[in-house]
Amino acid sequence: MNKFKILIIDDEAKICELLKEILDAEGYETDTALNGADGFEKIKKDNIDLILLDIKLPDIDGITLLKKIKKNFSDVSVIMISAFGTVQLAVESLKSGAEDFLEKPLETTRVLITIKNVLEKYILRKERNLYKKELLKGYEIIGRSEGIKKVLDLIKKIGPTNSEVLILGETGTGKELVARNLHIMSERAGAPFIKVNCAALPGELIESELFGYEKGAFTGAFRRKLGQFELAHRGTIFLDEIGDMPLSAQAKVLRAIEDKEIGRLGGTRSLKIDVRVITATNQDLNHLIKEKKFREDLFHRINVLKIELPPLRQRKEDIRILAEYFLRVACMDNNCPLKHITKKAYKFLENYSWPGNVRELKHLMNKIVILIDENRIDITHIKKLIKKERASDMSQFKEAKQDFERRHIISALEKSEWHIGKAAKILGIDRSTLFRKMKRFGIKR
């Protein structure tokens, strides 16, 4: 095991010499500085693990230097020492980032025990940070634009908290990626991260999915099923597209957040849960509240902290960085030689509107690797693939629209017990138009 490096910063040379002698005898690697400026220079040059820092220095106040050290070298542990020990000084030191506080005259046993305890915490902190770095692989948020820098800064500040977070942004901007980063940055990183896509679950199933059910709760409930809130215990639950959640489920989610408890469908008792709730939507929740489709009290409960993701068209300086990254990953995943995009092609990508945002760019890079044999990708290749993509999207949209219209007509006919006149009135069209649509969609009783 490598020796721990300890720096002693104190204006009394005798104390520095005494501490150095004691710590060297314990196997630590030590150095000393008689003022703040020299001490800070040594911190910059050496990989210091722990600093013993006197509060009274000839050139700078110890608390001020402590703040400067923690700002620039946040991983370094600091123990403050002072001949004028007061509760106020100790509290201020701890608030400013110190691990502990020692009063002069220093007692050898107390010093060694304090250093041992602080270094044990230091080891655990370094191991946790390494673990989090491993977890973040594959979930990197890439970019250098001001918009994405702001997002990364918020993640750094918000991640370690237990607060609810609402993530806003268009489809494809990376809302799930932000949620995962928040989870990994928190103390819950080793616990489950459970994603629930509220838009993908039918209204009648979402409550059983979120809260689970007991055996016999309804027809087909042959055994107990744990809900996603239970599975996320001590971890994070990510409710994606929360704007699509039915009102009945919203009421139960509000209770889960406020009371920290849930009830399985068909159950008779409440279950305590410890879950951080992160939500996301591409919809205007204020508009949904006005339309009585979203609970205002739930909105205020999930909107404690907010992160807004900029669309890709507002992150032009990130487009090339992202494209290069996705292209490199796609080549590696598909065992292909690395492809290169021309300057003109990059210029086209930077000026494209990206309705599908980062997700669309990622899919485009995958298609380039799979569908284009050449290693040099020019503007004609990209235009051709984007044109096909847009045509495919329009075709899928048309099919989805027709499917929705067909189901809407059938629903109106069933409500009116297949009375054509009444169904046409529900739909807001005349009888002849309804007949034509029924024939086009092949709707028969």
Rosetta blueprint (number, residue, H / E / L):
1 M L
2 N L
3 K L
4 F L
5 K E
6 I E
7 L E
8 I E
9 I E
10 D L
11 D L
12 E L
13 A H
14 K H
15 I H
16 C H
17 E H
18 L H
19 L H
20 K H
21 E H
22 I H
23 L H
24 D H
25 A H
26 E L
27 G L
28 Y L
29 E E
30 T E
31 D E
32 T E
33 A E
34 L L
35 N L
36 G H
37 A H
38 D H
39 G H
40 F H
41 E H
42 K H
43 I H
44 K H
45 K H
46 D L
47 N L
48 I L
49 D L
50 L E
51 I E
52 L E
53 L E
54 D E
55 I L
56 K E
57 L L
58 P L
59 D L
60 I L
61 D E
62 G H
63 I H
64 T H
65 L H
66 L H
67 K H
68 K H
69 I H
70 K H
71 K H
72 N H
73 F L
74 S L
75 D L
76 V L
77 S E
78 V E
79 I E
80 M E
81 I E
82 S E
83 A L
84 F L
85 G L
86 T L
87 V H
88 Q H
89 L H
90 A H
91 V H
92 E H
93 S H
94 L H
95 K H
96 S L
97 G L
98 A L
99 E L
100 D E
101 F E
102 L E
103 E E
104 K L
105 P L
106 L L
107 E L
108 T H
109 T H
110 R H
111 V H
112 L H
113 I H
114 T H
115 I H
116 K H
117 N H
118 V H
119 L H
120 E H
121 K H
122 Y H
123 I H
124 L H
125 R H
126 K H
127 E H
128 R H
129 N H
130 L H
131 Y H
132 K H
133 K H
134 E H
135 L H
136 L H
137 K L
138 G L
139 Y L
140 E L
141 I L
142 I L
143 G L
144 R L
145 S L
146 E H
147 G H
148 I H
149 K H
150 K H
151 V H
152 L H
153 D H
154 L H
155 I H
156 K H
157 K H
158 I H
159 G L
160 P L
161 T L
162 N L
163 S L
164 E L
165 V E
166 L E
167 I E
168 L E
169 G L
170 E L
171 T L
172 G L
173 T L
174 G L
175 K H
176 E H
177 L H
178 V H
179 A H
180 R H
181 N H
182 L H
183 H H
184 I H
185 M H
186 S L
187 E L
188 R L
189 A L
190 G L
191 A L
192 P L
193 F E
194 I E
195 K E
196 V E
197 N E
198 C L
199 A L
200 A L
201 L L
202 P L
203 G H
204 E H
205 L H
206 I H
207 E H
208 S H
209 E H
210 L H
211 F H
212 G E
213 Y E
214 E L
215 K L
216 G L
217 A L
218 F L
219 T L
220 G L
221 A L
222 F L
223 R L
224 R L
225 K E
226 L E
227 G L
228 Q H
229 F H
230 E H
231 L H
232 A L
233 H L
234 R L
235 G L
236 T E
237 I E
238 F E
239 L E
240 D E
241 E L
242 I H
243 G H
244 D H
245 M L
246 P L
247 L H
248 S H
249 A H
250 Q H
251 A H
252 K H
253 V H
254 L H
255 R H
256 A H
257 I H
258 E H
259 D H
260 K L
261 E E
262 I E
263 G L
264 R L
265 L E
266 G L
267 G L
268 T L
269 R L
270 S L
271 L E
272 K E
273 I L
274 D L
275 V L
276 R E
277 V E
278 I E
279 T E
280 A E
281 T E
282 N L
283 Q L
284 D L
285 L H
286 N H
287 H H
288 L H
289 I H
290 K H
291 E L
292 K L
293 K L
294 F L
295 R L
296 E H
297 D H
298 L H
299 F H
300 H H
301 R H
302 I H
303 N L
304 V L
305 L E
306 K E
307 I E
308 E E
309 L L
310 P L
311 P L
312 L H
313 R H
314 Q H
315 R L
316 K H
317 E H
318 D H
319 I H
320 R H
321 I H
322 L H
323 A H
324 E H
325 Y H
326 F H
327 L H
328 R H
329 V H
330 A H
331 C H
332 M H
333 D H
334 N L
335 N L
336 C L
337 P L
338 L L
339 K L
340 H E
341 I E
342 T L
343 K H
344 K H
345 A H
346 Y H
347 K H
348 F H
349 L H
350 E H
351 N H
352 Y L
353 S L
354 W L
355 P L
356 G L
357 N H
358 V H
359 R H
360 E H
361 L H
362 K H
363 H H
364 L H
365 M H
366 N H
367 K H
368 I H
369 V H
370 I H
371 L H
372 I L
373 D L
374 E L
375 N L
376 R E
377 I E
378 D L
379 I H
380 T H
381 H H
382 I H
383 K H
384 K H
385 L H
386 I H
387 K H
388 K H
389 E H
390 R H
391 A H
392 S H
393 D H
394 M H
395 S H
396 Q H
397 F H
398 K H
399 E H
400 A H
401 K H
402 Q H
403 D H
404 F H
405 E H
406 R H
407 R H
408 H H
409 I H
410 I H
411 S H
412 A H
413 L H
414 E H
415 K H
416 S L
417 E L
418 W L
419 H L
420 I H
421 G H
422 K H
423 A H
424 A H
425 K H
426 I H
427 L H
428 G L
429 I L
430 D L
431 R H
432 S H
433 T H
434 L H
435 F H
436 R H
437 K H
438 M H
439 K H
440 R H
441 F H
442 G L
443 I L
444 K L
445 R L
